[in-house]
Amino acid sequence: MEKLETREGERATNKFPSPNELRAPDGAEGWRDMYPRFYLFSKELGEYEESKFWFLDNIHNPFPVPPFDIIWLEAWQLGLNQMTTRILMIPQAKGIDHRIQNGYFYVSPTVADWSDNVVDKRAKEFKARSSYYYQNWERLYSIWYENMQRVINDAKNLEVRLPDYVDISLDYLSNKSLSPAHILHVNFRHLIDLAFEAEAQRHFEFANLAYASLLAFMDFMKEKFPEIKDSTIVKMVQGIDTLMLRPDEELRKLAKLACELGLAERFASASSWDNLTEKLKKDEPGRSWLQSCSNAEYPWFYVHSGPTPNREYFYFKSWMEDHSFPLLTLKTYVSKLEKKENIDRDLPGLLAERERIRQEYRDLLPERDVEAYDSLLKLSESTYRYAEDHVFIVSNWFRTVFYLKINEFAKLLADAGFISEVDDLYYFHYLEVDEMLKALEISWATMNPSATKHDWMQTARKRKAILEHLKVAKPPPALGVPPKVVTDPYMIMLWGITGDKIKEWLRAFETSGSQEGRGTKMLGGFPASSGKIEGVARVILDTDGLRELREGEILVCPITSPNWGPFLPKVRAIVTDNGGIMSHAAIIAREYSVPAVVGTGFATRLIKTGEKISVDGTDGKVYILG
C-alpha cells in the first residue's frame, strides 16, 4: 500500500487539471466525434469525474488513439474489470474507469466504500475462487492455451470476398448455402467477436492472479526482511521460460545458421529484406537459410516492433509486415558472431543467482516460516510466466492475425472506392466499419453506386488531420484529484503509480511552462534490474530511433517493448519514463541482465542524448552527470 500524504487543507490545491479545463489543440476541434460517448468526460458525471484521479496510460497508449484501435481499450475495460469485480470478487475493488481526453487515454482505479460485511463476504469468495485457480494452475493454463489457439485459427481462416460472379448449383439456396454478402457480414462481426473473446476474456483470465501472487510474496518478504530491496525479491523469479523471448531466440538461431552456412557477407551488405532474399536465392546454402527462416516466421514473426508491449496501434507493423526490424537485428547478431562475440542470454547465470538468493533468505527464516516461504515462492514462479506469455499469444500473435484479416476487409472497401487506401479504415470505429461494409454489400447486390462513398472519404481525411494535431499536444500526466492512498496492485506493479510518483508529477506540473526540471541531477524510479552503470545516454522516443543506438550506450525511452529484446545486448543500462517493477520493460531487462530503472516519470525530458548518466538499478536512482 502506497500512501500519498497531504497536510490538512492541502488536497484542494494539490491537484491536476480538471478534465473540463482542457481545450482541444488548434486544428483538433471535433475530436470527440471519433469516439463512443461512454469514453468521453460528460457534464452529467461532472462531479464524480472531477473528484477522481485519472492518469495517462503511457505504457500502453503513448499516442492519441485512432478510432478503430479503441477496440483494445473497450475489450480490456470489460475484461480486466469483470475478472476483478464479478468473477474473482477482489474484496475492495471496483473497476478501472476509462476516458479519452484530446485523443489520449486516461484510466482511474476505484476503491470501493462498501461496508465491512460486504467486504468480508467478497473476501471469502475471493479466497475460494483464487485458491481454485492457484491449485489447478497448470491444467487451467493448458485449457486457456487451447482456447487461444482456437481463437487465433478462427480469425486466420475467415473468408473475406465479394465475387463478381457467384458460381452455384441449382439447389444453392435449398441446401442452406449462404450468399457472399451475408458471409462477409457474418465474418466481419465474428472477427470483432473473436477480438473481444481474446482481449476481454482470455487476456485477463489469469493476469490478476499472476500479479497478485507475486505481490503476496513481496509483502511476505518485506514483512520478514524489512530492509530487503524490491530488486532482490524479483531476482527470485528471474530466468523464466516465456514465449515473449522466443522471437529473439529464433533470430539468434537464424544468425548462427547464417554464419554456419557462410552467408555473413550477404547479411552485412544487404540493403533491405528483398535485397537479402535475392542474394540468398542464388545458391543452396542461401535457399536453405530462407527455408529455415520461413519455418520460424509463424508464429515468431507475429510480433510488432513498436515501443509498447501490446500491438495497440494499427501502424505498429509486425515483423511479418515489415522485415526491417528483424533484418537490423540479424545483421547485428551476425556481425557479433563474426567477431567471435557471444550473443546468447546468460540463462545459466540468471538461474544460479536466483537459486543463491532463494537459499540465502530461506536459511535466514525461522522454521515456522519456511513452509509459507516455499509455498509463496513456488506459486509466484508458476504464475510469473503468464505475465509475458499472454503478451505474445494474445496481444502480438492474435492481434497481428486480426490486423492482417482486417486489412483484407479494408482492401475490399478501398477497391470499391469507399476509402482511399487500406489504412483509412482505422480512422473509423469498428461499428462504423460495420455500417460501411453494409453500404458496400448493398452496392454489390444492387450493382448501383453508393451515395455514402464521398462521406466516408471526407471523414477519413478530417480525422487524419485531427489526430496529427493531437499528436503534437503534450497531455498532462494526470487529471483530477490525487488519491490519499494507492492500493491497486495493477497501478503499483504494472504502471508504477505510487504516492511518491504522484507527488513528483504534481511538482513537475506546477513548474511546467517555466523551468521544469532545470537543475535536476537525480531521478527516482523503480529498481527494475540491479546493477550500477555509468555511460552515455541515448534518448529514443520510437522504434525508428533504435537505428541510432550505439554499442555501450544507455537507452533512455518512454517505455520498452518486449520486442526490443534483440537490442538490449547493445546497451549498458535502461531508463524509462513509465512502468512498475512488473512492467514488461522491467521483466525483459532482468531476463537480459541489463541494469534498469523504470517509472522515472521525466527521464526523456530531462536527459539529453550524449549526456553522461549513472544508473543504479539496485536502488532505483538515475544521476545526470553532465
C-alpha positions in Angstrom: 0.0 0.0 0.0 1.5 3.4 -1.1 0.3 6.5 0.8 0.2 10.0 -0.6 0.4 12.1 2.5 -1.2 15.5 2.5 -1.5 18.2 5.1 -4.9 19.4 6.3 -6.4 21.6 3.6 -3.8 20.7 1.0 -5.9 18.4 -1.0 -7.9 21.2 -2.5 -4.8 22.8 -4.2 -2.6 19.8 -4.9 -4.4 18.6 -7.9 -4.1 18.1 -11.6 -6.2 19.9 -14.2 -9.9 19.2 -14.3 -10.9 17.2 -17.4 -13.2 20.1 -18.2 -10.4 22.7 -18.1 -8.6 21.1 -21.1 -9.3 22.5 -24.6 -8.6 20.9 -27.9 -5.4 21.9 -29.7 -5.9 24.2 -32.7 -7.0 22.1 -35.7 -8.3 19.2 -33.5 -11.7 20.6 -32.9 -14.3 17.9 -33.3 -12.1 15.1 -31.9 -14.9 13.9 -29.6 -16.9 12.7 -32.7 -14.4 10.0 -33.3 -15.1 8.0 -30.0 -18.0 6.3 -28.3 -19.9 8.6 -25.9 -19.2 6.3 -23.0 -15.5 7.1 -23.4 -15.9 10.8 -23.0 -16.0 13.0 -20.0 -19.5 14.4 -19.5 -21.4 17.1 -17.8 -23.8 14.5 -16.4 -21.0 12.8 -14.4 -19.0 16.0 -13.9 -18.9 15.9 -10.1 -18.0 12.2 -10.0 -15.3 12.5 -12.7 -13.7 15.6 -11.3 -13.4 14.0 -7.8 -11.4 11.1 -9.2 -7.7 10.7 -10.1 -7.1 9.9 -13.8 -3.6 9.0 -15.0 -2.3 8.9 -18.6 -1.6 5.3 -19.6 1.7 5.9 -21.3 2.7 2.3 -21.1 0.1 1.0 -23.5 -1.1 4.2 -25.3 1.6 6.9 -25.5 0.0 8.4 -28.6 -3.6 9.6 -29.5 -5.8 6.6 -30.2 -7.2 6.1 -33.7 -10.9 5.3 -33.6 -10.6 1.7 -34.7 -7.9 0.9 -32.2 -10.1 1.8 -29.3 -11.4 -1.8 -29.7 -8.5 -2.9 -27.4 -9.4 -0.4 -24.8 -13.0 -1.4 -24.8 -12.0 -5.0 -24.5 -9.6 -4.6 -21.6 -12.0 -2.3 -19.7 -14.6 -5.1 -19.9 -12.1 -8.0 -19.4 -10.0 -6.7 -16.5 -12.9 -5.3 -14.6 -15.2 -8.3 -14.9 -12.4 -10.5 -13.6 -11.8 -8.1 -10.7 -15.3 -7.3 -9.6 -17.6 -10.1 -10.7 -15.6 -13.2 -11.3 -12.7 -13.2 -8.8 -14.5 -10.8 -6.5 -11.4 -9.0 -5.2 -12.7 -7.6 -1.8 -12.4 -3.9 -2.1 -12.0 -3.5 -5.9 -14.4 -1.7 -8.1 -13.4 -1.3 -11.7 -11.0 0.9 -13.5 -12.7 3.7 -15.4 -11.6 4.7 -18.9 -11.8 8.1 -20.6 -10.4 9.7 -23.7 -9.4 13.3 -23.5 -8.0 15.1 -26.5 -7.4 11.7 -28.1 -5.2 10.4 -25.1 -6.2 7.5 -22.9 -6.7 8.1 -19.1 -7.6 5.5 -16.5 -8.9 5.7 -13.0 -9.0 2.8 -10.5 -11.7 2.9 -7.9 -11.6 1.7 -4.3 -15.0 0.6 -3.1 -16.6 2.1 0.0 -18.6 -1.0 0.9 -19.4 -2.0 4.5 -17.2 -4.4 6.4 -19.9 -7.1 6.0 -19.8 -6.8 2.2 -16.0 -6.8 2.1 -15.8 -9.9 4.3 -18.3 -11.8 2.1 -16.3 -10.9 -1.0 -13.0 -11.8 0.7 -14.3 -15.3 1.4 -15.4 -15.7 -2.2 -12.1 -14.3 -3.5 -10.1 -16.8 -1.3 -12.1 -19.8 -2.6 -12.0 -18.7 -6.3 -8.4 -17.7 -6.3 -7.3 -20.8 -4.4 -9.0 -23.0 -7.1 -7.1 -21.2 -9.8 -3.8 -21.5 -7.9 -4.3 -25.2 -7.1 -5.1 -26.1 -10.7 -2.9 -23.5 -12.4 -1.1 -25.8 -15.0 -4.3 -27.6 -16.0 -6.3 -24.4 -16.4 -3.5 -22.8 -18.2 -3.4 -25.7 -20.7 -7.1 -25.2 -21.4 -6.5 -21.4 -21.7 -3.8 -22.1 -24.4 -6.1 -24.4 -26.3 -8.8 -21.7 -26.3 -6.4 -19.1 -27.6 -5.3 -21.4 -30.4 -8.9 -21.8 -31.5 -9.5 -18.1 -31.4 -6.3 -17.4 -33.5 -7.1 -20.1 -36.0 -10.7 -19.0 -36.4 -9.6 -15.4 -37.1 -6.9 -16.6 -39.5 -9.3 -18.7 -41.6 -12.2 -16.3 -42.0 -13.1 -15.7 -45.7 -13.2 -12.1 -47.0 -14.5 -11.7 -50.5 -17.3 -10.4 -52.7 -17.1 -12.1 -56.1 -18.2 -10.6 -59.4 -19.7 -14.0 -60.3 -21.4 -16.4 -57.9 -20.8 -20.0 -59.0 -23.7 -22.1 -57.7 -25.5 -25.4 -58.2 -29.2 -25.3 -58.9 -30.1 -26.2 -55.3 -27.9 -23.4 -53.9 -30.4 -21.9 -51.5 -32.3 -25.1 -50.7 -29.0 -26.6 -49.4 -28.9 -23.7 -46.8 -26.0 -22.1 -48.6 -25.2 -18.5 -47.6 -24.8 -15.7 -50.0 -21.4 -13.9 -50.4 -22.8 -10.7 -48.9 -24.2 -12.5 -45.9 -20.9 -14.4 -45.4 -19.0 -11.1 -45.5 -21.4 -9.6 -43.0 -21.2 -12.6 -40.6 -17.4 -12.9 -40.8 -16.7 -9.3 -40.0 -18.9 -9.5 -36.9 -17.3 -12.8 -36.0 -13.9 -11.3 -36.3 -14.9 -8.5 -33.9 -16.3 -11.1 -31.5 -13.1 -13.0 -31.6 -11.2 -9.8 -30.7 -13.4 -9.4 -27.6 -13.0 -13.0 -26.7 -9.2 -12.8 -26.9 -8.8 -9.4 -25.2 -11.9 -9.1 -23.0 -11.8 -12.6 -21.6 -8.7 -14.7 -22.3 -6.2 -11.8 -21.8 -7.2 -11.3 -18.2 -8.3 -14.8 -17.2 -5.1 -15.3 -15.2 -3.5 -11.8 -15.2 -4.9 -10.5 -11.9 -3.8 -13.7 -10.2 -0.3 -13.7 -11.7 0.3 -10.2 -10.3 -1.4 -10.9 -7.0 0.7 -14.0 -6.3 4.0 -12.1 -6.8 2.7 -9.1 -4.7 1.8 -11.5 -1.9 5.3 -13.0 -2.0 6.8 -9.5 -2.0 4.6 -8.5 1.0 5.8 -11.6 2.9 9.4 -11.0 2.2 9.2 -7.3 3.3 7.4 -8.3 6.5 10.2 -10.8 7.3 13.1 -8.8 6.0 12.1 -5.0 6.2 15.4 -3.9 4.6 15.2 -6.2 1.5 15.1 -4.4 -1.8 12.4 -5.0 -4.5 15.2 -5.7 -7.0 16.4 -8.6 -4.8 12.9 -10.1 -4.5 12.2 -10.1 -8.2 15.5 -11.9 -8.8 14.0 -14.9 -7.0 11.7 -15.4 -10.0 14.0 -14.5 -12.9 15.2 -16.9 -15.5 11.7 -17.5 -16.8 11.0 -19.6 -19.9 8.5 -17.3 -21.6 7.1 -17.2 -25.1 7.8 -13.5 -25.3 11.5 -14.2 -25.5 11.1 -16.8 -28.3 11.1 -14.3 -31.3 14.5 -13.1 -30.2 15.8 -16.6 -29.7 14.7 -17.5 -33.2 16.6 -14.6 -34.6 19.7 -15.7 -32.7 19.3 -19.2 -34.1 19.0 -17.8 -37.6 22.0 -15.6 -37.2 24.1 -18.6 -36.1 22.8 -20.6 -39.1 23.8 -17.8 -41.4 27.3 -17.9 -40.1 27.5 -21.7 -40.3 26.4 -21.6 -43.9 29.0 -18.9 -44.8 26.4 -16.2 -45.5 27.7 -13.5 -43.2 28.9 -11.2 -46.0 25.5 -11.2 -47.7 23.8 -10.1 -44.5 26.4 -7.3 -44.0 25.8 -5.9 -47.5 22.0 -6.4 -47.6 20.2 -3.0 -48.0 16.7 -4.4 -47.5 14.9 -7.7 -46.8 14.1 -8.0 -50.5 17.7 -7.4 -51.4 18.8 -10.0 -48.9 16.3 -12.5 -50.3 17.6 -12.0 -53.8 21.2 -12.6 -52.6 20.2 -15.8 -50.8 18.1 -17.3 -53.6 21.2 -17.8 -55.7 22.6 -21.0 -54.2 21.7 -23.9 -52.0 23.1 -22.5 -48.6 21.1 -19.3 -49.1 17.9 -21.2 -50.0 18.4 -23.5 -47.0 18.6 -20.4 -44.8 15.4 -18.9 -46.3 13.5 -22.1 -45.7 14.6 -22.1 -42.0 13.5 -18.5 -41.7 10.2 -19.3 -43.3 9.7 -22.1 -40.8 10.3 -19.7 -37.9 8.1 -16.9 -39.2 4.8 -18.4 -38.0 4.2 -17.5 -35.2 7.5 -16.0 -34.1 7.5 -13.1 -36.6 3.9 -12.2 -35.5 5.2 -9.6 -33.0 5.3 -5.9 -33.6 8.3 -3.6 -33.3 6.6 -0.6 -31.7 7.5 0.9 -28.4 4.7 -0.7 -26.4 4.3 -4.3 -25.1 1.0 -4.9 -26.9 0.2 -4.1 -30.5 -2.0 -1.1 -29.5 -1.9 0.8 -32.9 -2.6 -0.4 -36.4 0.6 1.3 -37.6 2.8 -0.7 -35.3 3.6 -3.2 -38.0 4.6 -6.8 -37.2 7.9 -8.4 -38.4 5.8 -10.2 -41.0 4.6 -7.0 -42.5 7.8 -5.1 -42.1 11.0 -7.1 -42.1 13.3 -4.1 -41.5 13.3 -4.8 -37.7 14.4 -8.4 -37.9 16.9 -7.6 -40.6 18.5 -5.0 -38.5 18.7 -7.4 -35.6 20.0 -10.3 -37.7 22.8 -8.0 -39.2 23.8 -7.1 -35.6 23.9 -10.7 -34.4 25.8 -11.9 -37.5 28.3 -9.1 -37.0 28.8 -10.1 -33.4 29.3 -13.7 -34.2 31.8 -12.9 -36.9 33.8 -11.1 -34.2 33.5 -14.3 -32.0 31.3 -12.5 -29.5 28.6 -14.3 -27.5 25.0 -13.4 -28.4 23.2 -15.8 -26.0 21.2 -14.7 -23.0 23.1 -15.7 -19.8 20.3 -18.1 -18.6 22.7 -20.3 -16.5 24.0 -17.2 -14.7 20.4 -15.9 -14.1 19.4 -19.3 -12.7 22.5 -19.6 -10.5 21.9 -16.1 -9.0 18.2 -16.9 -8.5 18.9 -20.1 -6.6 21.7 -18.5 -4.5 19.4 -15.7 -3.3 16.5 -18.1 -2.7 18.6 -20.3 -0.5 20.2 -17.4 1.4 16.9 -16.0 2.5 15.4 -19.4 3.2 18.2 -20.1 5.6 17.6 -16.9 7.4 13.9 -17.7 8.1 12.8 -19.3 11.4 11.5 -22.8 10.8 7.9 -21.8 11.3 8.0 -19.5 8.2 9.8 -21.8 5.9 6.7 -23.6 4.6 4.9 -20.4 3.8 8.1 -19.1 2.1 8.3 -22.2 -0.1 4.6 -22.2 -0.9 4.5 -18.5 -1.9 7.7 -18.7 -3.9 6.5 -21.8 -5.8 3.2 -20.1 -6.6 5.0 -16.9 -7.8 7.3 -18.9 -10.1 4.3 -20.9 -11.6 2.3 -17.8 -12.3 5.0 -15.3 -13.2 5.5 -16.8 -16.7 2.0 -15.8 -17.7 2.8 -12.1 -17.3 4.8 -12.4 -20.5 3.3 -15.4 -22.2 -0.1 -13.7 -22.7 1.6 -10.7 -24.2 3.0 -12.8 -27.0 -0.1 -15.0 -27.6 -2.9 -12.5 -27.2 -1.5 -9.1 -27.8 1.1 -9.8 -30.5 0.3 -13.1 -32.3 -3.5 -12.8 -32.2 -3.5 -9.0 -32.8 -1.3 -9.5 -35.9 -3.6 -12.2 -37.3 -6.5 -9.8 -36.5 -5.0 -6.8 -38.2 -3.9 -8.8 -41.3 -7.5 -10.0 -41.6 -9.0 -6.5 -41.1 -6.7 -5.3 -43.8 -8.4 -7.8 -46.2 -11.8 -6.0 -45.4 -10.1 -2.7 -45.8 -8.7 -3.6 -49.3 -12.2 -4.7 -50.3 -13.5 -1.2 -49.3 -10.6 0.6 -50.9 -11.1 -1.3 -54.2 -14.7 -0.4 -54.1 -13.9 3.3 -53.6 -15.3 3.7 -50.1 -11.9 4.7 -48.7 -8.7 5.9 -50.5 -6.3 3.4 -49.0 -6.2 0.4 -46.7 -5.1 2.4 -43.6 -8.1 4.7 -43.9 -10.3 2.1 -42.3 -8.6 2.6 -39.0 -9.9 6.2 -38.7 -13.4 4.7 -38.1 -14.7 2.8 -35.1 -15.5 -0.8 -35.8 -19.2 -0.2 -35.6 -18.8 2.5 -38.3 -16.8 0.0 -40.4 -19.8 -2.4 -40.0 -22.0 0.3 -41.4 -19.6 0.9 -44.2 -19.5 -2.8 -45.1 -23.3 -2.8 -45.1 -23.3 0.0 -47.7 -20.7 -1.9 -49.7 -22.8 -5.1 -49.6 -25.9 -3.2 -50.8 -24.0 -1.6 -53.6 -22.6 -5.0 -54.6 -26.1 -6.6 -54.5 -27.8 -3.8 -56.5 -24.9 -3.2 -58.9 -25.5 0.5 -58.3 -23.3 3.2 -56.7 -23.5 4.1 -53.0 -24.3 7.6 -52.0 -22.2 7.3 -48.9 -18.7 6.9 -50.6 -17.9 10.6 -50.5 -18.9 11.0 -46.8 -16.6 8.1 -45.8 -13.6 9.5 -47.6 -14.2 13.0 -46.3 -14.5 11.8 -42.8 -11.2 9.8 -43.0 -9.3 12.9 -44.3 -10.7 15.0 -41.5 -9.9 12.5 -38.8 -6.3 12.0 -40.0 -5.8 15.7 -39.7 -7.3 15.8 -36.2 -5.0 13.0 -35.0 -1.9 14.7 -36.4 -2.8 17.9 -34.4 -3.5 15.8 -31.3 -0.1 14.1 -31.6 1.8 17.4 -31.1 0.0 18.2 -27.9 1.6 17.4 -24.6 -1.1 15.8 -22.4 -0.8 16.2 -18.6 0.3 13.0 -16.8 -2.8 13.0 -14.7 -6.2 14.7 -14.3 -8.3 15.4 -11.2 -7.6 14.9 -7.5 -4.7 12.7 -6.3 -5.7 9.8 -4.1 -4.8 9.7 -0.4 -3.8 6.1 -0.8 -2.7 3.9 -3.8 -3.7 0.3 -3.2 -4.5 -1.1 -6.7 -1.9 -3.8 -7.5 -2.0 -3.0 -11.2 -1.3 0.6 -10.5 1.8 -0.2 -8.4 3.2 -3.3 -10.1 2.4 -2.6 -13.8 2.1 1.2 -14.2 4.3 2.1 -11.3 1.8 4.6 -9.8 2.7 5.3 -6.2 2.2 8.1 -3.8 5.7 9.4 -4.4 5.3 9.2 -8.1 2.1 11.3 -8.0 3.9 13.9 -5.9 6.7 14.1 -8.5 4.1 14.6 -11.2 2.5 17.4 -9.2 5.8 19.2 -8.7 6.6 18.9 -12.4 3.1 20.1 -13.4 3.4 23.1 -11.1 6.7 24.1 -12.8 5.7 23.2 -16.3 5.9 26.1 -18.8 8.7 27.8 -16.8 11.8 25.8 -15.8 10.5 22.3 -15.4 13.2 20.1 -14.0 16.0 22.6 -14.5 18.9 21.8 -12.2 17.6 18.3 -11.6 20.5 15.9 -11.0 18.7 12.8 -9.7 15.6 11.0 -10.9 13.9 8.3 -8.8 12.2 5.3 -10.2 11.7 1.6 -9.6 14.7 -0.7 -9.3 13.7 -3.0 -12.1 17.0 -4.8 -12.7 20.0 -4.5 -10.3 23.5 -3.2 -11.1 25.2 0.2 -11.2 26.4 1.6 -14.6 27.8 4.9 -15.9 27.6 5.7 -19.6 26.4 8.0 -22.3 22.7 8.4 -22.8 20.8 7.8 -26.0 17.2 9.1 -25.8 14.9 7.2 -28.1 11.2 8.0 -28.4 10.1 5.5 -31.0 11.2 2.4 -32.9 12.9 4.3 -35.7 15.3 5.8 -33.2 16.7 2.3 -32.5 18.7 2.6 -35.7 20.7 5.3 -33.9 21.5 3.2 -30.9 25.2 2.6 -30.5 27.1 -0.2 -28.7 27.6 0.6 -25.0 25.1 3.4 -24.7 22.4 3.7 -22.0 18.9 3.5 -23.5 16.5 6.3 -22.2 13.0 5.9 -23.5 9.3 6.3 -22.6 8.9 2.5 -22.2 10.5 -0.5 -23.8 8.6 -3.2 -25.7 9.5 -6.8 -25.0 10.1 -7.0 -28.8 13.1 -4.7 -28.3 14.9 -7.5 -26.6 17.2 -8.1 -29.5 18.7 -4.6 -29.0 19.3 -5.0 -25.2 22.7 -6.7 -25.6 23.8 -3.4 -27.2 23.0 -1.3 -24.2 24.7 -0.9 -20.8 21.5 0.1 -19.0 17.9 1.1 -19.4 16.0 4.1 -18.1 12.2 4.6 -18.8 9.7 7.2 -18.0 6.9 4.7 -17.3 6.3 1.3 -15.7 6.4 -0.5 -12.5 8.5 -3.4 -11.2 6.3 -5.9 -13.0 6.0 -3.9 -16.2 7.2 -5.7 -19.4 10.2 -3.4 -19.6 11.3 -4.4 -16.1 10.8 -8.2 -16.8 12.8 -8.1 -20.0 15.6 -6.1 -18.5 16.0 -8.7 -15.8 16.0 -11.5 -18.2 18.8 -9.9 -20.2 20.7 -8.9 -17.1 20.7 -5.3 -18.0 20.6 -2.8 -15.1 17.4 -0.8 -15.3 15.4 1.9 -13.6 11.8 2.2 -14.8 9.0 4.7 -14.0 11.2 7.8 -13.5 8.4 10.0 -14.9 10.5 12.5 -16.9 13.8 10.9 -18.0 13.2 11.5 -21.7 12.5 15.2 -21.0 15.4 15.9 -18.6 18.2 13.7 -20.1 19.7 14.6 -23.4 21.4 12.3 -25.9 25.2 12.4 -25.3 25.0 13.3 -21.6 26.8 11.1 -19.2 24.5 9.5 -16.6 24.7 6.9 -13.8 22.1 4.2 -13.4 21.6 2.5 -10.1 19.2 -0.4 -10.9 19.6 -1.7 -7.3 18.2 1.4 -5.6 16.1 2.8 -8.5 18.0 6.1 -9.0 19.4 7.8 -12.1 22.1 10.6 -11.8 22.7 13.1 -14.5 26.4 13.7 -14.5 26.5 16.2 -17.4 
